[in-house]
Every structure is written in C-alpha cells, then in structure tokens.
C-alpha cells in the first residue's frame, strides 16, 4: 500500500513537471512568433516609408 502511494506520488510529480515544461516551451514559441511578427512589421514599415520618400522625390 505504501509503495503504491509512493509510485503514485512520483508519477504525479513527473506529470506536473512534464506539463510545466510543455507550457514553458509553448510560451517561448509564442514569444518567438510574436517577435518575428514585430520584426517583419517594422521591416515592412521601413520599406514602405522608403518607397514613399522615393515617390515624393520624383514628383
């Protein structure tokens, strides 16, 4: 009986650790995706501003 409770507790702790690890990895992935989106958006805005500057010079 005591051994079964010990095994259950170890399995429970292991499961909680695995879930925390998965949660951490998902959060990190979401942050990476968010940073990539922000970088692409800023690059797009910079290119658009450059095109607008060139078109103003041509007028």
C-alpha angles and dihedrals in degrees: 000000000000092000092053091052091050092050090047091051092049091048090048093050090046091051092050091050092049091050091049090050092050091048091050092050092048091049091049091049091050091050091050091050090048091051091049091051092050091048093049091047093051091047090050092050091049091051091047092051090050091051091048091050092050092048091050090052091053094053 
